[in-house]
């Protein structure tokens, strides 16, 4: 522990004076009582060694008070609000979020947890009589093992885009014992790279760790402006933590490019072909009406002569 006992006593004295000042101040009136809100997480959390553990603490009506985390039975705080006081724990941080005017959360995040991190963690609302609740963290002494998998997100069989529109394909690869080393993209059997004249200046490939799932790597293939030559089969290939004798997992998707301008021109041409036909039909109808009118006039004159 880096800080001495005298330093901690000074910190607690300062916290007490600050809270006492709030109670004694004649110009500040705060009547709502702080209370903990349900986080939906529960009070018992079990994770595997190497995972990230997030202990949730959500408070309503915090007012001028502060939120602290301690690990029992040690009375000294790990954190107060977002400030950390245990400098030898490099893998912890406070995730602060405002949910509304009256509700906020101060979640304790422990990255790459180890069995020694197991224990009872207490979230406190600091005051003369602290308001507290406990979260029990249990770290299993084994890594989380997932079945290796690979998928192109939000695409089942094929992807359809309009000509000249951008195209984005996202590949998610999960290893069995760790995050995959890399993800490669292929188009019609050839590696997609900016060194290829077909892709130069038009394609961007990025990769990032999937924070929501351990051992997962995401890769985005982005084509800024598609051409008809971009139509075809794209393959996503991953190097994962699997048996070296097993082939690297792959998945593919068929991309179809719609030439909307060509289709529009075809529709315009068909409309032009129909236009003379419509004009001929209209002219024929007018001629027939005129003939009927003339016949009616002639018939009327004949009837007058006979009468």
Secondary structure, DSSP 8 states (H G I E B T S, - for coil): --S-HHHHHHHHHHHHHHHHHHHH-SS-------EEE--SS-SEEEEEETS-EEE--EEE--TT-EEEEEETT--SEEEETTEE--TT-TTEEEEEEE-SSSEEEEEEEESS--GGG-EEEEEEEESSS-EEEEEEEEEEEEE-----EEEETT-SSEEEEETTS-EEEEEEEE-SSS--SEEEEEETTEE--TTSTTTTTTEEEEEEE-TTSTTEEEEEEEESS--GGG-EEEEEEEE-SS-TTS---EEEEEEEEE-HHHHHHHHHHHHHHHHHHHHHHHHHHHHHHHHHHHHHHHHHHHHHHH-
